[in-house]
Every structure is written in C-alpha cells, then in structure tokens.
Amino acid sequence: MKKADFKDKWLNTFGKELLQEYKEYNYLWEVFFLKPKNIFLCGIEATKEFNKVDRKNAISIEMWFEEETNEYDEKHYDDVIFSQGEDEGSIPELFIVSKDWSWTYVCSHEDDNDENGPFFMYNENR
C-alpha cells in the first residue's frame, strides 16, 4: 500500500472525526493530542498492550523513510520501538496496524516515552 493510501485509511479508521483538524498538525501521530485520553494508551502502557496483541501479518510503515507499507518484522523494528532516549530525528514515525485494522501502535519521533508516545489504540468500530 502506498504511503498516501495508508495515511488516508489510517485517518479514516483511527481518526475519522479528526480529518479536518489534522490539516493543522505536522505529523499524523499528533491526532492523539485531539482524542480523548481514555480511548488510547500511551507510553509504557501502550507498549505493554502492543506486546499482548497478535502481530502476525501486521503491516508497518516508517513515515519518514518508506513510500509503501511492509509486513511487520519485529526484529527490524526492535531498535525503533526500544530506542527511546536517542536523538530526535533518528527515530522514525513508525506506524504498525493489525492485518484487520483492529488496532494500531504508533511510535513518534519524540523520545520521552510518555505523552508523545508510543501510542496504542483499538479501532472503536471493531
């Protein structure tokens, strides 16, 4: 899936009510700032939930470096998911989505592992 198609589907699945407001933000993951805090997990709790879900056949994309989605490869992304504390800019905007789009896990380029991610959210319509 091309990056533009992924962005559209991700917004329509996990941030449909935010489509107009998103245009004011620089990064796709910033839609979490506009959502009620009780419908997603953030920081360590997000990673704990991500580690519980079935990641088989999940898709992923590094927004800064890839033009198409890939099948999620845990070994490839360990350094991204667990690289908190590195220089901003070395951590890509990483989006992982289940094969049925029932959940998403997002690592922002921010490195504070709290209010700026990572984020985990289930699809409200699942």
C-alpha positions in Angstrom: 0.0 0.0 0.0 1.3 3.4 -0.9 2.0 5.9 1.9 -0.7 8.3 0.9 -3.3 5.5 0.8 -2.1 4.2 4.2 -2.4 7.7 5.7 -6.0 8.1 4.3 -7.0 4.6 5.6 -5.4 5.2 9.0 -7.1 8.5 9.5 -10.5 7.1 8.3 -10.0 4.1 10.7 -8.5 5.7 13.8 -9.2 9.4 13.5 -12.2 9.9 11.2 -13.6 12.7 13.4 -10.3 14.5 13.1 -9.8 14.6 9.4 -10.4 18.4 9.1 -8.5 19.3 12.2 -5.5 17.1 11.2 -4.6 19.5 8.5 -3.4 21.9 11.2 -0.8 19.4 12.5 2.6 18.5 11.2 2.6 14.7 12.0 0.0 12.1 11.6 0.6 10.8 15.2 -0.5 14.2 16.6 -4.1 13.2 16.1 -3.7 11.6 19.6 -3.5 15.1 21.0 -7.1 15.6 19.8 -8.6 12.4 21.0 -10.0 11.8 24.5 -7.2 10.3 26.6 -9.4 7.4 27.8 -9.6 5.7 24.3 -5.9 5.0 23.8 -2.9 4.0 25.7 0.3 6.0 25.9 4.0 5.3 26.8 4.9 2.1 28.6 1.2 1.0 28.8 0.9 1.3 25.0 4.0 -0.9 24.6 2.6 -3.5 27.1 -0.6 -3.7 25.2 1.2 -4.0 21.8 3.2 -6.9 23.2 -0.1 -8.7 24.0 -1.8 -8.5 20.6 -1.4 -10.8 17.6 1.1 -9.1 15.3 1.1 -11.9 12.7 0.6 -10.3 9.2 0.5 -6.8 10.7 1.6 -4.0 8.4 4.0 -1.2 9.1 5.5 1.9 7.6 8.2 4.3 8.7 6.7 7.6 7.5 10.0 9.4 7.0 11.8 6.7 5.1 9.4 4.4 3.3 7.0 5.1 0.5 5.0 1.8 0.9 3.8 -0.4 3.8 5.6 -3.6 4.6 4.8 -6.7 6.5 5.7 -6.0 10.2 9.1 -7.5 11.1 9.6 -7.5 14.8 13.4 -7.9 14.5 13.7 -5.0 12.1 11.8 -2.6 14.4 13.1 -3.6 17.8 15.7 -0.8 17.5 12.9 1.7 16.8 10.4 0.5 19.5 13.1 0.3 22.2 15.3 3.2 21.1 13.7 5.8 23.5 16.4 8.3 24.6 18.1 8.6 21.2 18.4 11.8 19.2 15.1 13.1 17.8 15.2 12.5 14.1 16.8 9.1 14.4 13.5 7.6 15.5 11.2 7.4 12.5 7.4 7.9 12.6 6.6 4.2 12.9 3.0 3.0 12.4 2.0 -0.6 12.8 -1.5 -1.8 12.1 -3.1 -5.2 12.5 -4.0 -7.0 9.3 -7.7 -6.4 10.0 -7.1 -2.8 11.2 -8.5 -3.6 14.6 -5.6 -1.9 16.4 -2.7 0.5 15.8 0.7 1.1 17.5 2.5 4.3 16.8 6.0 5.4 17.7 6.6 9.1 17.2 10.0 10.7 16.6 9.8 12.1 20.2 11.9 10.3 22.7 10.2 10.9 26.1 8.2 7.7 26.1 5.1 9.3 27.7 2.7 11.9 26.3 4.4 11.9 22.9 4.1 8.1 22.5 4.3 5.4 21.8 0.5 5.1 21.4 -1.7 2.1 21.1 -5.4 2.2 20.2 -8.0 -0.3 19.3 -10.4 0.5 16.4 -13.5 1.8 18.0 -15.7 0.0 15.4 -14.1 -3.4 15.9 
